[in-house]
Amino acid sequence: MIPKPLSDSARTQNTAAHIAGGRSPKNKTSRSKKSRGRTAARAKVYVYGPVPSRRLGFSLGVDILPAKTCSLDCIYCQLGPTPRLTTRRRPYFPLKTILAEIKEKIDSGNQIDHITFSGSGEPTLNTSIGRLIGGIKKMSAIPVAVLTNSTLLTDKKARRDILAADVVVPSLDAATEEGFIRINRPPAGLTAKKIIDGLIEFRREYKGRIWLEVMLVKGINDSPSEIRALKEAIALIKPDKVQLNTVVRPPAEDFARPLSRHLLEKIRRGMGPGTEVTAEFRKTQPGRRPGDAAEAVSAMVRRRPVSLQDVARSLGKTATAVRISLAPLIRSGKIRARTHRGVIYYEKG
Ligand code: SF4
């Protein structure tokens, strides 16, 4: 996934608790649970954006996992390698605090096209996701999206928890066991077949839209046999559409290389109708309320690297204006800029 979208990565190995309070272990033990909740709410650790998304417009990200907690360790992951590889579901954070943050963002008046569960790993690992979606539905009509790597769709309870979402963007990068291991590096016992069966089951149960994402990596899952296997699996899953993507942002592994636009288009044609290449995001945030640009960017890069162009679109500013306003953050070491394939990205310092 994504995100799958989107760094709390190996480059930024903070837990969410660290981000929340920036506190020492001593402080952590001396504070009451209630006090910790208030600190987390002030630091806005669970909600970020709205950030521009190629698929979801202006997306208010909801991040309900400690960074980075995932059931896969994808070679292309923009969050870096997975230090907490798990398929065990748990209630990670206080529901009320997360809902209060979401409400605050909705009330701020910025354009929000989707409220999206994504962030620091696989959101369906959090057992509160169903109640969170229900809470959002009570407070707003903004569509809810869930970006998932599909691994937990093997679990009936996890599938049930996201039935109230308006759109689910599951990923399936390989339909062969060899390809699945090569690109997604799953924990023992998780197979491509189980995931495909879970996706087929979910399609039967779910009434909303399913946009299946396939991340293609050069030399890893782009061979004719891998594409054929994917096509056969997709025919059984029957998503509303298929979105082909490739490695654009800095990946976990340097050997994860992108496919050319030409090859992506060729594969898209071979996949047939309903398949698209995820296009570069072009919208600009209209009339975004003047806020603290530095704070907004700090929140964005806390989870994943963000390109200069994305920051500019999100804030409704020119690239030059963004570079000027971010200069103090870079000088102070809070964020850093780096160039990947000719594109400037900002990430946590
Ligand atoms: S490791 Fe894979 S599934 Fe997990 S967050 Fe990264 S890209 Fe998504």
Boltz pocket constraint, residues with backbone or C-beta under 6 A from the ligand:
constraints:
  - pocket:
      binder: B
      contacts: [[A, 1], [A, 2], [A, 4], [A, 69], [A, 70], [A, 71], [A, 72], [A, 73], [A, 74], [A, 76], [A, 77], [A, 78], [A, 79], [A, 80], [A, 82], [A, 119], [A, 120], [A, 121], [A, 122], [A, 149]]
      max_distance: 6.0
